[in-house]
């Protein structure tokens, strides 16, 4: 049986700070209709729909939409497979791209097209909200597998003890005792 990444996505990415931010923003700007571009498994869309907001969730990945549409939702969500041009004109008070969605558009033409489509989709005076990571911060250089997957931290620590260190240095035998590298000279 193959690993179903889309079905496991929410478990692998349990943080919801950005979702709570966007849900609060929707209330703050008085949005009654929200476009969630790159909606993925629909966590944000469901959160907003539970607040009585009509949500259009758009994603190009049919398997993400399969997962999104299979989960219970309070309120109205219109799931659409597609891209930014799938939104109707003047159809949203708020358009959001949460997580890494805005970083998917890596060239100027693609970014210009998305912004044009979202401008068309927003009512006059509507709000566009998205986030990007600060690449100058380089936070990813401090991440460890245990940080990213805390539910596996103990297992990862044990595995690390059995893994040889780089450049042929001695490594632990798992019991804390150093082991000579296989290429050691007498």
C-alpha positions in Angstrom: 0.0 0.0 0.0 1.4 3.4 -1.0 1.8 6.2 1.5 -1.1 8.7 1.0 0.7 12.0 1.6 -2.5 14.1 1.1 -4.4 12.1 3.7 -1.5 12.4 6.2 -0.8 16.1 5.5 -2.7 17.5 8.5 -1.1 15.1 10.9 2.4 15.9 9.5 1.7 19.7 9.7 -0.3 20.2 12.9 0.5 23.9 13.4 -2.5 26.2 12.9 -1.2 29.6 13.9 -1.6 30.9 10.3 -5.1 29.5 10.0 -6.2 31.2 13.2 -4.7 34.4 12.0 -6.6 34.3 8.7 -9.8 33.3 10.4 -9.5 36.3 12.7 -8.6 38.5 9.8 -11.8 37.4 8.0 -13.8 38.5 11.0 -11.8 41.8 11.4 -12.5 42.8 7.8 -16.1 41.7 7.9 -15.6 39.1 5.1 -18.7 37.2 4.1 -17.1 35.5 1.1 -13.5 34.2 1.2 -11.4 32.7 -1.6 -8.8 30.3 -0.2 -6.3 29.8 -3.0 -4.2 26.7 -2.5 -6.6 25.4 0.1 -5.0 22.0 0.4 -6.8 19.7 2.8 -9.3 22.5 3.6 -8.4 23.1 7.2 -8.6 26.9 6.9 -11.7 26.7 4.7 -13.5 24.6 7.3 -12.5 27.0 10.1 -13.9 30.0 8.2 -17.0 28.2 7.1 -17.7 27.4 10.8 -17.8 31.2 11.4 -20.6 31.5 8.9 -18.4 32.6 6.0 -19.0 31.3 2.4 -15.7 29.9 1.3 -14.4 28.9 -2.1 -11.4 26.6 -1.8 -9.3 26.2 -4.9 -6.4 23.8 -5.3 -4.7 22.2 -8.3 -4.2 18.9 -6.5 -7.2 16.5 -6.9 -6.0 14.4 -4.0 -5.8 17.3 -1.7 -9.4 18.2 -2.7 -10.4 14.6 -2.2 -9.2 14.8 1.4 -10.7 18.3 1.9 -14.2 17.3 0.6 -14.2 14.1 2.7 -14.0 15.9 6.0 -17.1 17.3 7.7 -17.7 21.0 7.3 -19.9 23.4 9.2 -21.2 25.9 6.7 -20.8 26.3 2.9 -17.6 25.5 1.1 -17.3 25.3 -2.7 -14.3 23.1 -3.6 -12.8 23.7 -7.0 -9.9 22.1 -8.7 -7.9 24.7 -10.5 -5.8 27.7 -10.3 -6.3 31.4 -9.5 -8.2 31.9 -12.7 -10.9 29.6 -11.4 -12.4 32.3 -9.2 -15.3 34.3 -10.5 -15.1 38.1 -10.8 -16.1 40.1 -7.7 -16.7 36.9 -5.9 -14.7 37.5 -2.6 -14.3 40.1 0.1 -11.0 38.4 1.2 -8.6 36.3 -0.8 -5.9 34.3 1.2 -2.9 32.2 0.3 -1.8 30.6 3.6 1.4 28.7 4.3 3.8 28.4 1.4 1.2 29.0 -1.4 2.6 32.4 -2.4 6.0 30.9 -2.8 4.8 28.5 -5.4 4.9 31.3 -8.0 8.6 31.5 -8.7 8.7 33.8 -11.7 7.4 37.3 -12.3 4.9 36.2 -15.0 3.2 33.6 -12.8 3.1 36.0 -9.8 1.6 38.8 -12.0 -1.0 36.4 -13.3 -2.0 35.3 -9.8 -2.3 38.9 -8.6 -4.3 39.9 -11.7 -6.7 36.9 -11.1 -7.1 37.7 -7.4 -7.7 41.4 -8.1 -10.4 40.4 -10.5 -11.9 38.0 -7.9 -12.0 40.6 -5.1 -14.8 43.1 -4.8 -13.7 46.8 -4.8 -12.0 47.4 -1.5 -11.5 43.7 -0.9 -8.5 42.4 1.0 -5.7 40.1 -0.2 -3.6 38.4 2.5 -0.7 36.0 2.1 2.5 35.2 3.8 6.1 34.4 2.8 9.1 33.3 4.7 12.0 35.6 5.3 14.8 33.7 3.5 17.4 36.0 5.2 16.4 34.5 8.6 17.5 31.0 7.4 15.5 29.3 10.3 15.5 26.0 8.4 19.2 25.6 9.2 18.2 25.1 12.8 15.4 22.6 12.2 15.9 19.0 13.2 13.7 16.0 12.3 12.7 15.8 15.9 11.5 19.5 15.8 9.4 18.8 12.7 8.0 15.5 13.8 7.9 15.6 17.6 5.8 12.4 17.7 8.8 10.5 16.4 11.5 12.3 18.5 12.4 9.3 20.7 12.7 7.0 17.7 14.8 9.6 15.8 17.2 10.0 18.8 17.7 6.2 19.0 18.3 6.0 15.2 20.9 8.8 15.4 22.9 6.8 17.9 23.2 3.9 15.5 24.1 6.1 12.5 27.7 6.6 11.7 29.0 10.2 12.1 30.3 11.9 9.0 33.8 11.6 7.7 34.6 8.2 9.3 34.6 9.4 12.9 33.7 6.9 15.6 30.0 6.5 16.3 28.0 5.1 19.1 27.0 1.4 19.1 23.6 2.4 20.5 24.7 1.7 24.1 26.7 4.9 24.3 30.0 3.1 23.7 32.2 4.5 20.8 32.6 2.1 17.9 35.7 2.2 15.6 35.0 3.1 12.0 35.2 0.2 9.6 38.0 1.9 7.7 40.2 2.5 10.8 43.9 1.7 10.4 45.8 -0.1 13.3 
